[in-house]
Amino acid sequence: MNWLLFLATLGLQIATQQAHAHNTTYNNPIIPGWHSDPSCTFVSEWNNTFFCTTSSFLAFPGCPVFASTDLVHWDLISNALNHPAQLPQIQTSTNAQMLGIFASTLRYHDGKFYLLTAWLDTDNDGVQFVLFTTTNPYDEKSWTNAFHIQNPLSAIDPDLFWDDDGSVIMAFSGSPIKASYIDLTTGNASEPFDLWNGTGYNNQEGPHLYKKDGYYYLLIAEGGTELLHSSTIARSKSIKGPWESSPHNPLASARYTDRYFQTVGHADLFQDATGNWWGVALATRAGPELYNETIYPMGRETVLYPVSWPKGDWPRADQVMGEMSGPLPPKSSKKSSLSTFMGEADIVDFVPGSSIPKHWVFWRAPAKPESFTISPPGHPNTLRLTASRANLTGDASFKALDGLTLLARRQTNTLFDFSVDVHPGFYKAQGEEIGITAFLHQDHHIDLGIVFTGGSLESKGNLSFRCRATDSDATNSTLPSPVVTPVPSSWLSETIRLFIRAENSTHYQLSAAPATRPRESRLLAIFSGSLISGPDVFTGNLLGVYATTNGGNHTMEGYVSRWRYTPIAQQIDYDDFIQSPGV
C-alpha cells in the first residue's frame, strides 16, 4: 500500500471537510415567493443533493420538486403533478379557492422518491391521500399517477416514515396527532392510534416522524399558520408513546416577537453529507404590524435554519432571520440546463418550437390547453390566448371545465418589474379584454386590462385601460373603484406594453406604454398589496396574463409577446434590501 498516497489523500479529505465546516452567511427565504409547507430530504446517492417540495393548492402543474447541492441555490427540477390524467380532479372539480393540493411529505427510500400529499375539493366528501413516486425526479414524465392511500379520519398533512422493521407509518393531523400503519402496495391503512397532542396550541398538524439514538421523534406544527404558528417536537422510546415534550419547545417560531419573518412553522428536518442537521419551515415576510394589516402578498415562503442535535439530546434551532449563517455545503458550480433557478428573471419571447416554462402555472389544469398556443401559424414569437367566457373572478355559474384563460408565475422578489406586450386587433365585441394581473386567487386579484367598449375603431374611447381590484374580504368602502382610462388614439393601432411594478413592499403600480416607445409610459393606478393578501389565504401572488369575453358566448383570440419579469430587490428585514444582480 502506498502510505504516502494514503496520507496525502486523507489530509486532502480532512482539509476539504474543514474548509466547509465553518459557518457561511446566507439569506432567507431560500425558495422565495409562495412556496409553503416545505418538506425536504437529503439523498447521498444523487450526488449529495437536497430535494424539497411545497404546497400548490389549485396551481397547476402542482407538487413542485426543487433540488440543491448547497442549500442556497434551488432549481425547480420537476412537478410531480404535471398532467391531468395523474389526478383528473385537478381539471374537473369546482374547488373552493383554498382547496386542492395541501402539504406534502417528500421522502427517498430504497432507490425511489415518494411524495405523499392530501387532495381536497368540494366535489367529493372528505380528503384524499394520494401518493406520487418516481425513480428519477429530474424526469417530469416519470412521476406516476396518483395512488390512493386510505385516509381513516379525513385528515390532512400525511407523513411517510419507514421503521427499522420495514413497516411504513403514516402520521397525519389531529388532536392529538395520529398515525396508521400503511401498505404501499394496496393503499390500506390500519386503525389509527394516538401520538402527541402538542404543547397546548390549536391546529395540531404537519407531522413528521424521525428516529435517532433509540428515540422516535415527532415534529408537528401548532398554533395555526398565522402569528402564533410554531414547530414543536416530542420523543418516545415507542411509536405508541408515551411522548415527552422537548424542554426547548418551540423548536422554531416567531410568536410574540417583532421579527420581520413571522408565521414560522410547519417544518421539516434533515441532515447533510457531513451529519449537520437543518430545518426548513414556512414563514411570511411582513413583521406583525403589516401582517395584521394583511399586507403580505407573497404569502408563505420557504426558509432555512441550522439545527444543533447532539447525540441523545434534544434538537435546538437557530431562529429564522433574513440573514443567517451555518455550515453550508460547498457552493455548486454546475447548473442544469433542464432546471429553473428560483428567483431569476423571465425573458420569454415565445419562439417557435418552445414550451411554456416549467415554473409557470395555470389556476387548475387548463380545461382547454389549446387556449394557450405558442407561435401559431402567421404569428411567430407570440402567445395566442383564446379567451374564456369567465373573467378572473368568474360568476355563480362558473365551473372548472368552463376554463379560465390565465397563465402566470409566482412573484419571487419584493421589488420587481413585470411587463407583457398586447397586440392590437383582438377586439370585435363589447366586453372583450386582455390584460395582466397580480392574482392571489379568483376572489383576490388586481387587473390591468385593455377592454373593448364597443363602437367603431375610429370612435374615441372605444378601447380603454381598466384597472380594478377584486377582494372578497373588502367592504364597499374599502375596495377601490375601478380606474378607467381611454387608450390614447395614437396608440390604437400599436402593440401596447402593460406593466405591474412593485417599487415598494406594500403597493403595486399599474402603467402602460406603446411597446415601441416605453418612455411614454403612463401611470394608471396604484393599489395596495392588502388587496391580494388576507386572512385564511394560503397562497401567494401570481403575475400573469389573461383573456376574457366577460360573459360573452363567442370566440375571441388575442396575442401577447415579450414576457418580462425583472427582479429588482429582495427585502430580508425592515430596512434591509438585497439588490438583485444586474440592477
Buried (B, 14 or more C-beta within 10 A) or exposed (E): EEEEEEEEEEEEEEEEEEEBEEEBEBBBBBBBBBBBBBBBBBBEEBEBBBBBBBBBBBBBBBBBBBBBBBBBBBBBBBBBBBBBEBBEBBBBBBBBBBBBBBBBBBBBBEEEBBBBBBBBBEEEEEBBBBBBBBEBBBEBEBBEBBBEBBBBBBBBBBBBBBEEEEEBBBBBBBEBBBBBBBEBEEBEBBEBBBBBBBBEBEBBBBBBBBBBEEBBBBBBBBBBBBBBBBBBBBBBEEBEBEBBBBEEBBBBBBBEBEBBBBBBBBBBBBBBBEEBBBBBBBBBBBBBEBBEBBBBBBBBBBBBBBBEBEEEEBBBBBBBBBEBEBBBBEEBEEEEEEBBBBBBBBEBBBEEEEEBBBBBBBBBBBBEBEBBBBBBEEBEBBBBBBBBBBBBBBEEEBEBEBBBBBBBBBBBBBBBBBBBBBBBEBBEEBBBBBBBBBBBBBBBBBBBBBBBBBEEEEEEEBBBBBBBBBBEBBEEEEBBEEBBBBBBEEBBEBBBBBBBBBEEBBBBBBBBBBBEEEEEBEEBBBBBBBBBBBEEBBBBBBBBBBBBBBEBEEEBBBBBBBBBBBBBBBBBBEEEBBEBEEE
